[in-house]
Amino acid sequence: MTDTTIPQTDSLMASTYARLPVVFERGRGTMLWDTAGRRYIDFLAGIAVCGLGHAHPALQQALAEQAGRLVHVCNLYYTIPQVELAAWLVGHSFADRVFFCNSGAEANEAAIKLARKVFQDRGETDRYRIIAMEQSFHGRTMGSLSATGQDKIKKGFYPLLEGFDFVPFDDIAALRNALDETVCAVMLEPIQGEGGVVCPADDYLQQVRALCDEAGALLILDEIQTGMGRTGRLFAHEHSGITPDIMTLAKALGNGLPIGAMLARETAARAFDAGAHGTTFGGTPLITAGALAVVQTIEKEGIVAQAAETGAYFKTQLEALKERHRAVEAVRGQGLLLGLKLNCEGAPIVDQCLARGFVINCVQGNVLRFAPPLIIGVHEIDALMQCLDEILTEA
Ligand SMILES: *Cc1c(COP(=O)(O)O)cnc(C)c1O
C-alpha cells in the first residue's frame, strides 16, 4: 500500500532517486494503475523503454515459455535465443556483430573499450582519446560517466577516466578543431535526450561522419534512447543516411527487460577477441528470448511507421500549444521523442499532470519530455494536450 511503500522506500533504499509520490502496481498497453486504483496514461514509458507498452502478450508469452525451458547457462556455451536476437539486429542494421550486456551504461563501456582496443591492437597506443559532446548523457558507470558532458552528473566522482574531451553538440567547427591523430572515436547521441531533447541540424551527423572518416576516427552513436523506433525510424541515424562504426542500444530493446547491446562493423568488432570483454548475464536465454519477441513484434505490427505517424501528429499538437501559451518557448524532438521547452520550471507541471492522470517527465529543469509507448493513440495525445492547455492557462 502507498502509505507504507513510500516511507519504507525512502528509509530503506539508497536515496539516489527523487521519486514522485505514486506507487504503480499494474500496467496494460499505454495505461498504468496505482495502488489506489487510479488510472494514468503513460507518456514516458519508463523513459523511452516500454515501446510496446505494458504487459504485452507477446513478451509475456516468450518469457513464460523460456523461463520454463532455460534461464541461464553463461557465455561459456552457445544458446539459441541470443543468436536469434543477434541475427535480427545485424539483419536490420549496419552492424556485423553484436555484444550483449545488461544496461545502456554497460553498452557504452563496451563501445569505449572496443574503440580503444581497435587502435591499441594496431600499436597506436597514443590514439585513445574520445571526443564527446557537452550536455551528453551516456550513463553512470565510471567509463560512461567520463563520456557524459554534464558536470552536475559527474560532481563528486572525480577523477574520472582519462582521455575524454568535450565539444558543443551540433557545432561542426568545434569538432573539426578537436580532432587529431590522438582521437580514437567520436561519441554522441543522434538526439540528446537527457540533455533536453536537443536535435542537431539536419546535416550534422553527415558532417560528423565525414570528419571521422578524414581523421581516421571511429564514430560511436549512442542510440540507447533514440533506437528501436522511438524517432520514427528503427534507428535515429537512418534519418541522416549515414551509418556509425559502433552503436549502443538498451532501453526499448527489451521493453523493460535488462538488456543492452553494442553493435559494430567487422573492422572494429574483430578487436574484441576471446577474453577481451564479457559479462555473466549478457544475452541470457531468458532476456534475449524476451527481447526477440519485442523486436519481432515491433516489425510484425509496423510499430516504427506508426511511431513516425503518431509522432508527427503529436508534434503538430505541441506546436499549436506553443502558439497559445507564452510559457512555451520551443517544441523539440522527432517521432515520439518530443520536448516542450518552457520559460518556467517544469517540475510543477509534471506534478499537476500526474494529479490529473498523465505521466510525463522533465529534463534540464524546464524541458517537458514526452516518450510514450509507440502504440500511443491520437485520442490519448488529445487528452494530454487538453490537460497541458488547462495547466498552462491556470499558470
Ligand atoms: C538511459 C541512457 C543511457 C544509460 O542507460 P542505463 O541503462 O541507465 O545504464 C545511456 N545513454 C543514453 C542516451 C540514455 O538515454
The ligand as an SDF file (V2000), in Angstrom:
LIG
                    3D

 15 15  0  0  0  0  0  0  0  0999 V2000
   19.4550    5.9120  -20.4510 C   0  0  0  0  0  0  0  0  0  0  0  0
   20.6270    6.2290  -21.2680 C   0  0  0  0  0  0  0  0  0  0  0  0
   21.8930    5.6700  -21.0010 C   0  0  0  0  0  0  0  0  0  0  0  0
   22.1570    4.8120  -19.7930 C   0  0  0  0  0  0  0  0  0  0  0  0
   21.4420    3.6280  -19.8060 O   0  0  0  0  0  0  0  0  0  0  0  0
   21.3140    2.7870  -18.4300 P   0  0  0  0  0  0  0  0  0  0  0  0
   20.5690    1.5500  -18.8570 O   0  0  0  0  0  0  0  0  0  0  0  0
   20.5250    3.6410  -17.4830 O   0  0  0  0  0  0  0  0  0  0  0  0
   22.6690    2.4960  -17.9410 O   0  0  0  0  0  0  0  0  0  0  0  0
   22.9370    5.9640  -21.8440 C   0  0  0  0  0  0  0  0  0  0  0  0
   22.7470    6.7580  -22.9170 N   0  0  0  0  0  0  0  0  0  0  0  0
   21.5610    7.3050  -23.2090 C   0  0  0  0  0  0  0  0  0  0  0  0
   21.4300    8.1650  -24.4080 C   0  0  0  0  0  0  0  0  0  0  0  0
   20.4650    7.0750  -22.3890 C   0  0  0  0  0  0  0  0  0  0  0  0
   19.2980    7.6600  -22.6620 O   0  0  0  0  0  0  0  0  0  0  0  0
  1  2  1  0
  2  3  1  0
  2 14  2  0
  3  4  1  0
  3 10  2  0
  4  5  1  0
  5  6  1  0
  6  7  2  0
  6  8  1  0
  6  9  1  0
 10 11  1  0
 11 12  2  0
 12 13  1  0
 12 14  1  0
 14 15  1  0
M  END
$$$$
